[in-house]
Amino acid sequence: MINDTEQQENRPNTKKGRRRFSLKWKWATGTAFGVLVIFAIFAVLIFDSFTSVLISAEKSHVNDTIKVVENRLGNFNTNLDVDSVTPILRPEANGDNVGKNPMENSSSHLKNIYDNSIFISLSRDSTAVSVYDQDGAEIFASRPNAIKFDRTSKQSVKRIKEGKFNGFVGVSPICAHKSHKIIGYVQVTNELSNYHATTRQLATILLVLGLIAVFASTVLSYILAYYQLRPIDEISETINEINVEPQSTKRVPNLNRNDELSDLADLFNDMLDRMQRYIEQQQQFVEDVSHELRTPVAVIQGHMELLNRWGKDDPEVLDESLKASLQETQRMQSLVQEMLDLSRAEQVEINYNNQVTEVKELVNRVFNDFKMIHPDFTFTLDDDVRRETYVQIYRNHLEQVLIILLDNAVKYSVNRKEIHMSFALGSRSVEIAVQDFGEGISQDNMARVFNRFYRVDKARSRNKGGNGLGLSIAQRLIESYHGQISIESAEGHGSVFRITLPILTPEKRAKLEKLAAEDNKAMHHHSLETNLGANPTSEGKTTDSDSEPK
């Protein structure tokens, strides 16, 4: 069988072996694909718009050529023939300038060509003009024409794909300007060779630009991803080291980036610190519990051995051993119950987050209970609040905290049996204070009074009862409801414990009460008992308890 260490060593390798595509490359390829899609959409739109303009221009050229030919040949009133058409459509064949000076003849000829719209229309390589007489016989052709001529009564321009030909074919009758009779026909074909060459060139340019854009975006995205995701490598390295050594103090270094990954690193460090504290607290808790239970177990074991040896027949020894064993058993029971209270206090946010309590009535009730139970003490309550005040806390939890503080005050008020209690409102919070005039706590010990199992004077505290968990429970409960608990003390002059809780607005109170009503049944079976009195099932009104001494 493979042991746990070997499994842990093999597990990271398995994960690395399964990884096929890093996040950097996913980011880079995803960005490149997005750029490609966007560029392709824009390229298609540009190409379509550009080709539409070119097609419209080519079609207009065919129409313009037909109109030019019609205007020139429409001056004839008789049927068109070769002799009448050729001089018009081939300016160089015109003999008007024959016999003149050769230099003047050449200059006049060139000027005639560049000014002649017929020559401009027929000079394009992709355009062919054919003229037909009334019977459809060809009498003029600027270039060979592969498209069969069909006579028509009106002008038309069509896009035709026939064999190797892919272009426009325009056909129109030629009418005499004066008689408006058909004297011939003209057919103009445009092979769109310029159009096809331009579109191919445009497509090539767009393709090259697309490849350049994709390559540039891939490289830039990878560089950007490499830079932006470096904190993930730091976090992964920290996780791997924590996996190897759970007690390691390594943390993600300060990134100084002011972004989400920096926030994630801070949260991760906070989580590691909190886990480290939990581990240390758990270890300390186990050690403290073991230490606290060792003494009563040893006492019980000693008395049982005493009885086993010779106490069975000695009534005095038997009675003493039974009383001591019962006392230690009750202390162990109290310790176990308080540890259960402390464990449940850790789950306040989950089970009691929607509870609302009216503070004024509860403070007065707990005050009156203690005043009745301890008639030998002088209790004073300063309450200037004249209205109901609501806070977000489970009623039993607030009562439990007040009982812990008042019970401690009673236990440590030996010479001057006087306890003051105050209840006051701030701008956004309510403050409850419990003051005694007992032994007090030194400055060195005040910082540790809320620690688990901590006692200022262990021997005297044990005689007074308690296990050193009461104030830890009180602190955990108050802080779970976003409040604060603090202490002011002077050795030999007494102590003051203050509780501060946020006041609920009417709107938030109504919302919480509605939520609490919905889950009240679920919460009913998980109520946290105070168990501060002699009867563990009581509501916590009695105070002959084993709660935390200072």
RACORWO-V906584 format. One record per backbone hydrogen bond with DSSP energy under -1.0 kcal/mol. CO is the residue of the C=O (numbers start at 0). NH is the residue of the N-H. If there is no record, write none. Layout:
# RACORWO-V906584
CO/NH
CO/NH
This chain:
# RACORWO-V906584
2/6
3/7
4/8
5/9
6/10
9/13
10/14
11/15
12/16
13/17
21/25
22/26
23/27
24/28
25/29
26/30
27/31
28/32
29/33
30/34
31/35
32/36
33/37
34/38
35/39
36/40
37/41
38/42
39/43
40/44
41/45
42/46
43/47
44/48
45/49
46/50
47/51
48/52
49/53
50/54
51/55
52/56
53/57
54/58
55/59
56/60
57/61
58/62
59/63
60/64
61/65
62/66
63/67
64/68
65/69
66/70
67/71
68/72
69/73
72/75
73/176
80/84
81/85
84/88
85/89
89/92
90/93
94/97
96/99
100/104
101/105
102/106
103/107
104/108
105/109
106/110
107/111
108/112
109/113
110/114
115/119
116/120
117/121
118/122
123/126
125/190
127/188
128/141
129/186
130/138
130/139
131/184
132/135
136/132
139/130
155/170
157/168
159/166
161/164
164/161
166/159
167/189
168/157
169/187
170/155
171/185
173/182
175/179
180/175
182/79
183/173
184/131
185/171
186/129
187/169
188/127
189/167
191/195
192/196
193/197
194/198
195/199
196/200
197/201
198/202
199/203
200/204
201/205
202/206
203/207
204/208
205/209
206/210
207/211
208/212
209/213
210/214
211/215
212/216
213/217
214/218
215/219
216/220
217/221
218/222
219/223
220/224
221/225
222/226
223/227
224/228
228/232
229/233
230/234
231/235
232/236
233/237
234/238
235/239
236/240
237/241
238/242
239/243
240/244
244/247
258/262
259/263
260/264
261/265
262/266
263/267
264/268
265/269
266/270
267/271
268/272
269/273
270/274
271/275
272/276
273/277
274/278
275/279
276/280
277/281
278/282
279/283
280/284
281/285
282/286
283/287
284/288
285/289
286/290
287/291
288/292
289/293
292/296
293/297
294/298
295/299
296/300
297/301
298/302
299/303
300/304
301/305
302/306
303/307
304/308
305/309
305/310
306/311
313/317
314/318
315/319
316/320
317/321
318/322
319/323
320/324
321/325
322/326
323/327
324/328
325/329
326/330
327/331
328/332
329/333
330/334
331/335
332/336
333/337
334/338
335/339
336/340
337/341
338/342
339/343
340/344
343/346
344/347
346/350
347/351
351/354
356/390
357/361
358/362
359/363
360/364
361/365
362/366
363/367
364/368
365/369
366/370
367/371
368/372
369/373
373/376
377/418
379/420
381/422
388/358
389/503
390/356
390/392
393/397
394/398
395/399
396/400
397/401
398/402
399/403
400/404
401/405
402/406
403/407
404/408
405/409
406/410
407/411
411/438
415/417
416/377
418/379
419/434
420/381
421/432
422/383
423/430
427/502
428/425
429/500
430/423
431/498
432/421
433/496
434/419
438/491
441/445
444/447
447/450
450/453
456/460
457/461
458/462
459/463
467/452
468/472
469/473
470/474
471/475
472/476
473/477
474/478
475/479
477/482
478/481
483/499
485/497
487/495
489/492
493/489
494/435
495/487
496/433
497/485
498/431
499/483
500/429
504/508
505/509
506/510
507/511
508/512
509/513
510/514
511/515
512/516
513/517
514/518
518/522
519/523
522/525
534/537
542/544
